[in-house]
Amino acid sequence: MISSLTGKVKGISTAANANSVVIEVGGVGILVNTPLRVIESLKIGDVIDLHTHLIVREDALTLYGFSELVDRNLFELLLTVTGVGPKVAQSILGVNPASVVADMIKANNLKSLEATPGLGKKGAQRLVLELKDKLANFSSSSDSSEGSLKNQVESALQGLGYTPKESRLMVNQALNQISGEQIDIASAIKLALATSSTGKSVRTEK
């Protein structure tokens, strides 16, 4: 079983219901289906680590990849829900990280869940019914400090008028510059804004 991959991004696709990247590993290009919010932070030539899950069927082998292990773990849990396949499970994680999705399920937030392409009202109800008592390890209280920081900075940027996609790009670019160093929220916001103004404009990447 392929549980993780590390390689260079050689191609990116955001076609409808088929968000994917091609990762070069040992000279071989491997197609990995990846949540949209992960793809939006990537560019050709980036080296990326993905936690993966392989779907084996008679006519195809399909690989799904996630930048965070907790996202892959929730993806695998979502697959246990009646009527939820890998494409829908990936879509559920396409906009929000595992902790946010878990909080929506536990809070019975059907309106937000129903917005997931391919899920619908009945699918959202099944998620709540089948998973609400299985999500202790995915709540926002178990987030890493970096994950919490990212969410708070993204929310602040959206309050300044940036779209969710723009704010995610800005935060990822800023955090890549500090390479794991400790930073407070105010400094992270300033760095994200400075990165946007001095680097490639996120406004051109919608």
NUZAZA-708326 format. One record per residue (C-alpha): y, x, z; chain; residue in one letter. Coordinates in pm, 1 decimal. Each point is the difference from the previous one (the first is absolute). Layout:
BEGIN
{north: Y; east: X; up: Z; chaine: A; residu: A} $
...
This chain:
BEGIN
{north: 0.0; east: 0.0; up: 0.0; chaine: A; residu: M} $
{north: 349.3; east: 123.8; up: -89.0; chaine: A; residu: I} $
{north: 202.9; east: -41.0; up: 320.2; chaine: A; residu: S} $
{north: 307.8; east: 202.5; up: -96.4; chaine: A; residu: S} $
{north: 163.6; east: 181.8; up: -288.8; chaine: A; residu: L} $
{north: 264.4; east: 268.5; up: -24.4; chaine: A; residu: T} $
{north: 150.4; east: 82.3; up: -335.7; chaine: A; residu: G} $
{north: 298.5; east: 3.5; up: -232.1; chaine: A; residu: K} $
{north: 140.0; east: -321.2; up: -144.4; chaine: A; residu: V} $
{north: -42.3; east: 8.1; up: -378.0; chaine: A; residu: K} $
{north: 72.1; east: -361.9; up: -85.6; chaine: A; residu: G} $
{north: 146.9; east: -316.4; up: 154.5; chaine: A; residu: I} $
{north: -51.2; east: -361.7; up: -106.7; chaine: A; residu: S} $
{north: 165.6; east: -311.8; up: 139.2; chaine: A; residu: T} $
{north: -152.4; east: -253.9; up: -237.3; chaine: A; residu: A} $
{north: -50.3; east: -352.1; up: 132.3; chaine: A; residu: A} $
{north: -278.1; east: -7.9; up: 260.8; chaine: A; residu: N} $
{north: -96.0; east: 357.0; up: -90.4; chaine: A; residu: A} $
{north: 218.2; east: 241.1; up: 195.9; chaine: A; residu: N} $
{north: -168.9; east: 336.8; up: -26.8; chaine: A; residu: S} $
{north: 42.1; east: 375.7; up: -15.0; chaine: A; residu: V} $
{north: -196.4; east: 269.8; up: -177.4; chaine: A; residu: V} $
{north: -68.3; east: 292.2; up: 232.5; chaine: A; residu: I} $
{north: -118.3; east: 334.8; up: -130.6; chaine: A; residu: E} $
{north: -271.9; east: 146.5; up: 220.8; chaine: A; residu: V} $
{north: -174.1; east: 316.3; up: -116.1; chaine: A; residu: G} $
{north: 120.9; east: -52.0; up: -354.8; chaine: A; residu: G} $
{north: -128.5; east: -358.6; up: -13.7; chaine: A; residu: V} $
{north: 230.8; east: -301.6; up: -13.9; chaine: A; residu: G} $
{north: -106.3; east: -276.8; up: 240.8; chaine: A; residu: I} $
{north: 144.2; east: -351.4; up: -22.9; chaine: A; residu: L} $
{north: 84.1; east: -145.1; up: 341.5; chaine: A; residu: V} $
{north: 131.0; east: -351.7; up: 61.0; chaine: A; residu: N} $
{north: 281.3; east: 33.0; up: 250.5; chaine: A; residu: T} $
{north: 242.1; east: -240.9; up: 177.2; chaine: A; residu: P} $
{north: 335.2; east: -37.4; up: -172.4; chaine: A; residu: L} $
{north: 198.5; east: 130.0; up: 297.8; chaine: A; residu: R} $
{north: -196.2; east: 326.9; up: -22.1; chaine: A; residu: V} $
{north: 51.3; east: 32.8; up: -373.9; chaine: A; residu: I} $
{north: 374.0; east: -57.7; up: 36.1; chaine: A; residu: E} $
{north: 28.3; east: 316.1; up: 211.3; chaine: A; residu: S} $
{north: -181.0; east: 220.4; up: -254.4; chaine: A; residu: L} $
{north: 97.8; east: 195.1; up: -307.8; chaine: A; residu: K} $
{north: -198.9; east: 198.3; up: -253.0; chaine: A; residu: I} $
{north: -97.8; east: 339.2; up: 141.7; chaine: A; residu: G} $
{north: -6.2; east: -104.9; up: 365.9; chaine: A; residu: D} $
{north: -297.5; east: 115.3; up: 204.8; chaine: A; residu: V} $
{north: -138.3; east: -294.4; up: 192.4; chaine: A; residu: I} $
{north: -269.8; east: -68.3; up: 259.6; chaine: A; residu: D} $
{north: -168.9; east: -339.3; up: -25.5; chaine: A; residu: L} $
{north: -254.9; east: -169.9; up: 223.4; chaine: A; residu: H} $
{north: -234.5; east: -176.5; up: -239.0; chaine: A; residu: T} $
{north: -250.9; east: -281.4; up: -25.3; chaine: A; residu: H} $
{north: -245.3; east: -24.3; up: -289.3; chaine: A; residu: L} $
{north: -100.8; east: -340.0; up: -136.6; chaine: A; residu: I} $
{north: -335.7; east: 18.4; up: -177.4; chaine: A; residu: V} $
{north: -97.0; east: -267.9; up: -250.5; chaine: A; residu: R} $
{north: -254.4; east: -14.8; up: -278.8; chaine: A; residu: E} $
{north: 259.8; east: 49.5; up: -271.7; chaine: A; residu: D} $
{north: 259.4; east: 216.2; up: 176.5; chaine: A; residu: A} $
{north: 88.4; east: 242.4; up: 277.8; chaine: A; residu: L} $
{north: 350.6; east: -69.1; up: 131.2; chaine: A; residu: T} $
{north: 183.6; east: 224.1; up: 245.5; chaine: A; residu: L} $
{north: 274.3; east: -128.6; up: 230.9; chaine: A; residu: Y} $
{north: 226.7; east: 244.0; up: 181.1; chaine: A; residu: G} $
{north: 247.2; east: -15.6; up: 288.5; chaine: A; residu: F} $
{north: 243.5; east: 254.3; up: 139.4; chaine: A; residu: S} $
{north: -77.1; east: -104.1; up: 359.1; chaine: A; residu: E} $
{north: -347.1; east: -24.7; up: 151.5; chaine: A; residu: L} $
{north: 94.7; east: -315.7; up: 190.0; chaine: A; residu: V} $
{north: 82.7; east: -170.7; up: -331.1; chaine: A; residu: D} $
{north: -342.0; east: 83.8; up: -141.0; chaine: A; residu: R} $
{north: -164.5; east: -126.1; up: 316.5; chaine: A; residu: N} $
{north: 182.7; east: -332.0; up: -22.5; chaine: A; residu: L} $
{north: -82.6; east: -20.6; up: -372.5; chaine: A; residu: F} $
{north: -368.5; east: 26.1; up: 89.4; chaine: A; residu: E} $
{north: 40.7; east: -268.0; up: 267.9; chaine: A; residu: L} $
{north: 178.9; east: -229.8; up: -245.7; chaine: A; residu: L} $
{north: -299.7; east: 27.1; up: -232.5; chaine: A; residu: L} $
{north: -213.7; east: -173.1; up: 265.2; chaine: A; residu: T} $
{north: 208.9; east: -317.2; up: -30.1; chaine: A; residu: V} $
{north: -152.1; east: -279.2; up: -206.7; chaine: A; residu: T} $
{north: 148.8; east: -4.5; up: -349.4; chaine: A; residu: G} $
{north: 202.6; east: 321.6; up: 34.9; chaine: A; residu: V} $
{north: -86.2; east: 263.7; up: -260.1; chaine: A; residu: G} $
{north: 135.5; east: 354.0; up: -35.5; chaine: A; residu: P} $
{north: 291.1; east: -95.2; up: -228.4; chaine: A; residu: K} $
{north: 127.2; east: -261.5; up: 243.2; chaine: A; residu: V} $
{north: -57.4; east: 230.7; up: 297.7; chaine: A; residu: A} $
{north: 204.3; east: 270.7; up: -173.7; chaine: A; residu: Q} $
{north: 275.0; east: -251.2; up: -79.6; chaine: A; residu: S} $
{north: 19.1; east: -98.5; up: 366.3; chaine: A; residu: I} $
{north: 71.2; east: 365.7; up: 82.0; chaine: A; residu: L} $
{north: 220.1; east: 47.1; up: -306.3; chaine: A; residu: G} $
{north: 328.9; east: -71.4; up: 176.5; chaine: A; residu: V} $
{north: -71.6; east: 32.9; up: 372.4; chaine: A; residu: N} $
{north: -194.9; east: 258.2; up: 203.5; chaine: A; residu: P} $
{north: -305.8; east: -95.8; up: 202.7; chaine: A; residu: A} $
{north: 191.4; east: -57.1; up: 324.2; chaine: A; residu: S} $
{north: 236.3; east: -252.6; up: -161.2; chaine: A; residu: V} $
{north: -283.4; east: -184.3; up: -173.7; chaine: A; residu: V} $
{north: -192.3; east: -13.3; up: 328.1; chaine: A; residu: A} $
{north: 302.3; east: -137.6; up: 183.7; chaine: A; residu: D} $
{north: 46.4; east: -270.1; up: -266.4; chaine: A; residu: M} $
{north: -363.0; east: -106.4; up: 34.9; chaine: A; residu: I} $
{north: 10.2; east: -4.7; up: 380.6; chaine: A; residu: K} $
{north: 327.0; east: -196.2; up: -5.9; chaine: A; residu: A} $
{north: -149.8; east: -254.7; up: -241.2; chaine: A; residu: N} $
{north: 278.5; east: 80.8; up: -246.8; chaine: A; residu: N} $
{north: -154.1; east: -193.5; up: -287.4; chaine: A; residu: L} $
{north: 320.3; east: -14.9; up: -205.6; chaine: A; residu: K} $
{north: 18.0; east: 378.8; up: -37.5; chaine: A; residu: S} $
{north: -373.0; east: 34.4; up: -61.1; chaine: A; residu: L} $
{north: -5.6; east: -275.3; up: -263.3; chaine: A; residu: E} $
{north: 247.7; east: 199.9; up: -209.3; chaine: A; residu: A} $
{north: -272.6; east: 255.3; up: -78.5; chaine: A; residu: T} $
{north: -109.1; east: -37.3; up: -364.6; chaine: A; residu: P} $
{north: -348.7; east: -147.8; up: -19.3; chaine: A; residu: G} $
{north: -21.3; east: -98.0; up: 367.0; chaine: A; residu: L} $
{north: 167.7; east: -338.4; up: 27.3; chaine: A; residu: G} $
{north: 13.4; east: -242.4; up: 290.7; chaine: A; residu: K} $
{north: -375.0; east: -33.2; up: 56.0; chaine: A; residu: K} $
{north: -50.8; east: 375.4; up: -20.0; chaine: A; residu: G} $
{north: 276.9; east: 58.2; up: 252.8; chaine: A; residu: A} $
{north: -160.1; east: -252.6; up: 233.9; chaine: A; residu: Q} $
{north: -336.2; east: 178.5; up: -29.1; chaine: A; residu: R} $
{north: 164.5; east: 333.4; up: 84.3; chaine: A; residu: L} $
{north: 139.3; east: -142.8; up: 320.9; chaine: A; residu: V} $
{north: -321.3; east: -182.8; up: 90.5; chaine: A; residu: L} $
{north: -234.8; east: 292.4; up: -62.1; chaine: A; residu: E} $
{north: 212.5; east: 298.8; up: 105.3; chaine: A; residu: L} $
{north: 244.2; east: -102.7; up: 272.6; chaine: A; residu: K} $
{north: -230.2; east: 129.0; up: 275.1; chaine: A; residu: D} $
{north: -96.7; east: 322.8; up: -178.3; chaine: A; residu: K} $
{north: 338.4; east: 170.0; up: -38.1; chaine: A; residu: L} $
{north: 66.5; east: 175.2; up: 331.4; chaine: A; residu: A} $
{north: -11.8; east: 342.5; up: -167.0; chaine: A; residu: N} $
{north: 248.9; east: -96.5; up: -271.1; chaine: A; residu: F} $
{north: 292.1; east: -145.2; up: 197.1; chaine: A; residu: S} $
{north: 349.8; east: 144.0; up: -16.4; chaine: A; residu: S} $
{north: -39.3; east: 123.6; up: 357.9; chaine: A; residu: S} $
{north: -263.5; east: 246.2; up: -125.9; chaine: A; residu: S} $
{north: 223.1; east: 140.5; up: -276.7; chaine: A; residu: D} $
{north: 72.3; east: 372.1; up: -2.6; chaine: A; residu: S} $
{north: 355.9; east: 101.8; up: 86.7; chaine: A; residu: S} $
{north: 61.5; east: 102.1; up: -360.0; chaine: A; residu: E} $
{north: -121.1; east: -335.4; up: -129.2; chaine: A; residu: G} $
{north: 224.5; east: -182.1; up: 244.1; chaine: A; residu: S} $
{north: 295.3; east: 217.5; up: -98.7; chaine: A; residu: L} $
{north: -58.4; east: -68.1; up: -369.5; chaine: A; residu: K} $
{north: -11.0; east: -375.5; up: 56.4; chaine: A; residu: N} $
{north: 320.0; east: 0.8; up: 206.2; chaine: A; residu: Q} $
{north: 191.2; east: 215.3; up: -249.0; chaine: A; residu: V} $
{north: -118.1; east: -211.5; up: -292.3; chaine: A; residu: E} $
{north: 119.5; east: -313.5; up: 181.0; chaine: A; residu: S} $
{north: 338.2; east: 160.8; up: 65.2; chaine: A; residu: A} $
{north: 39.7; east: 97.4; up: -365.7; chaine: A; residu: L} $
{north: -89.4; east: -351.1; up: -109.8; chaine: A; residu: Q} $
{north: 272.4; east: -122.0; up: 235.2; chaine: A; residu: G} $
{north: 239.4; east: 220.3; up: -197.5; chaine: A; residu: L} $
{north: -94.8; east: -178.6; up: -320.2; chaine: A; residu: G} $
{north: -283.9; east: 212.0; up: -139.1; chaine: A; residu: Y} $
{north: -312.5; east: -172.6; up: -125.4; chaine: A; residu: T} $
{north: -336.7; east: 59.8; up: 173.0; chaine: A; residu: P} $
{north: -106.7; east: 222.4; up: -290.5; chaine: A; residu: K} $
{north: 321.0; east: 204.3; up: 13.8; chaine: A; residu: E} $
{north: -17.7; east: 40.9; up: 376.6; chaine: A; residu: S} $
{north: -363.8; east: 117.2; up: -11.6; chaine: A; residu: R} $
{north: 85.8; east: 260.9; up: -263.7; chaine: A; residu: L} $
{north: 299.7; east: 124.0; up: 197.6; chaine: A; residu: M} $
{north: -193.7; east: 28.3; up: 326.5; chaine: A; residu: V} $
{north: -294.3; east: 179.5; up: -162.2; chaine: A; residu: N} $
{north: 232.4; east: 247.0; up: -171.8; chaine: A; residu: Q} $
{north: 184.4; east: 66.3; up: 326.6; chaine: A; residu: A} $
{north: -313.5; east: 49.7; up: 210.1; chaine: A; residu: L} $
{north: -148.0; east: 230.7; up: -261.6; chaine: A; residu: N} $
{north: 299.9; east: 229.3; up: 51.6; chaine: A; residu: Q} $
{north: -55.2; east: 42.0; up: 373.6; chaine: A; residu: I} $
{north: -378.5; east: 58.0; up: -29.1; chaine: A; residu: S} $
{north: -105.4; east: -160.6; up: 329.4; chaine: A; residu: G} $
{north: 294.4; east: 119.5; up: 212.3; chaine: A; residu: E} $
{north: 119.7; east: -238.4; up: 270.7; chaine: A; residu: Q} $
{north: 302.3; east: -208.7; up: -96.0; chaine: A; residu: I} $
{north: 172.7; east: -301.4; up: 154.0; chaine: A; residu: D} $
{north: 69.6; east: -325.0; up: -182.5; chaine: A; residu: I} $
{north: 372.7; east: 58.9; up: -53.2; chaine: A; residu: A} $
{north: -61.5; east: 345.9; up: -146.6; chaine: A; residu: S} $
{north: -279.0; east: -134.7; up: -219.9; chaine: A; residu: A} $
{north: 229.0; east: -268.5; up: -141.0; chaine: A; residu: I} $
{north: 270.6; east: 257.1; up: -75.1; chaine: A; residu: K} $
{north: -254.0; east: 229.2; up: -165.8; chaine: A; residu: L} $
{north: -139.3; east: -284.8; up: -210.2; chaine: A; residu: A} $
{north: 349.4; east: -93.2; up: -118.4; chaine: A; residu: L} $
{north: 85.1; east: 363.9; up: -71.7; chaine: A; residu: A} $
{north: -323.3; east: 49.6; up: -190.1; chaine: A; residu: T} $
{north: 77.2; east: -302.4; up: -213.4; chaine: A; residu: S} $
{north: 352.0; east: 116.7; up: -79.1; chaine: A; residu: S} $
{north: -90.7; east: 361.7; up: -79.5; chaine: A; residu: T} $
{north: -336.8; east: -50.3; up: -165.7; chaine: A; residu: G} $
{north: -125.7; east: -235.9; up: -265.9; chaine: A; residu: K} $
{north: 152.7; east: -341.2; up: 52.1; chaine: A; residu: S} $
{north: -248.8; east: -254.9; up: 126.7; chaine: A; residu: V} $
{north: 207.6; east: -268.5; up: -165.8; chaine: A; residu: R} $
{north: -142.4; east: 109.0; up: -334.9; chaine: A; residu: T} $
{north: -364.0; east: -44.1; up: 107.9; chaine: A; residu: E} $
{north: -35.0; east: -376.5; up: 36.6; chaine: A; residu: K} $
